[in-house]
């Protein structure tokens, strides 16, 4: 039997955490229920990360609206390589997941326009009505992880 002295810090129950790599199909299932993500890219000033509201469409395209002359519009004009990340955690931190993709941000072409037309709900612009330019992201790589904890610490 372990003897506890009054000067010992309180004992915390052990945390059982399970980290799991998500299959690509599950990553897209999670993206379908999310609405807020982040676009990451390298700019002359260094690494930039911009939050966006998005919607997942056909062909695993992610659609979002942006300011016509903003950084994301400029990236879309160049068909730039960017990262896209979405995550979630429950209030008690017992469930969490993250999906990270690398791919291309572009202006809409004919296929993307058709996929956008099939969306049940269009994306809501992040900063408001001034964000009217519709652009899309097509992933090249997809990875995800989930965490499940059986105790709160």
C-alpha positions, -999 to 999 in steps of 0.1 A, spaced: 0 0 0 13 34 -9 16 59 19 7 95 11 23 123 31 5 156 37 32 174 18 27 152 -13 8 169 -42 -28 155 -47 -29 124 -68 -46 128 -102 -63 99 -118 -44 86 -149 -56 99 -182 -63 73 -208 -61 90 -242 -65 74 -276 -50 91 -306 -62 77 -340 -52 85 -375 -84 92 -395 -90 75 -429 -96 100 -457 -133 92 -460 -138 100 -424 -119 133 -428 -144 143 -455 -173 133 -433 -160 156 -406 -155 184 -431 -191 180 -442 -204 189 -407 -179 217 -401 -183 253 -413 -152 272 -401 -116 265 -411 -83 282 -417 -63 288 -449 -26 289 -444 -1 303 -469 33 319 -471 33 356 -479 62 381 -482 56 390 -446 58 354 -435 33 326 -427 -3 338 -427 -34 320 -414 -69 334 -423 -102 320 -409 -129 313 -434 -165 299 -434 -167 271 -459 -190 245 -474 -179 211 -487 -192 203 -522 -189 176 -549 -155 164 -558 -143 172 -523 -142 209 -532 -144 234 -504 -161 267 -513 -158 300 -495 -164 337 -502 -137 363 -498 -131 400 -504 -125 406 -541 -91 423 -537 -79 405 -506 -51 381 -500 -72 350 -507 -86 364 -539 -50 371 -551 -40 335 -542 -70 321 -561 -61 342 -591 -27 324 -592 -40 289 -584 -18 290 -553 -8 261 -531 -22 266 -496 -31 245 -465 -66 242 -451 -72 231 -415 -104 224 -396 -106 212 -360 -131 205 -332 -130 198 -295 -158 191 -271 -162 215 -241 -148 188 -218 -119 181 -242 -128 144 -241 -133 143 -279 -113 162 -304 -103 160 -341 -83 178 -367 -82 176 -405 -53 191 -425 -52 194 -462 -28 208 -488 -40 218 -522 -49 246 -546 -71 276 -541 -87 289 -574 -114 310 -590 -144 290 -601 -142 270 -634 -171 253 -651 -169 221 -629 -166 241 -597 -195 263 -607 -217 232 -613 -206 217 -579 -214 251 -562 -248 251 -577 -255 217 -561 -247 229 -525 -276 227 -501 -263 258 -482 -239 283 -496 -210 295 -475 -215 326 -454 -188 352 -458 -165 355 -428 -164 393 -425 -198 401 -440 -214 411 -473 -182 427 -487 -169 392 -491 -186 384 -524 -159 367 -545 -165 329 -545 -134 308 -546 -127 271 -540 -101 248 -527 -92 213 -541 -71 191 -518 -40 173 -530 -33 156 -496 -56 149 -467 -47 138 -432 -66 137 -399 -64 127 -363 -89 122 -335 -84 121 -298 -106 104 -272 -100 107 -235 -117 85 -209 -109 108 -180 -109 146 -179 -72 153 -170 
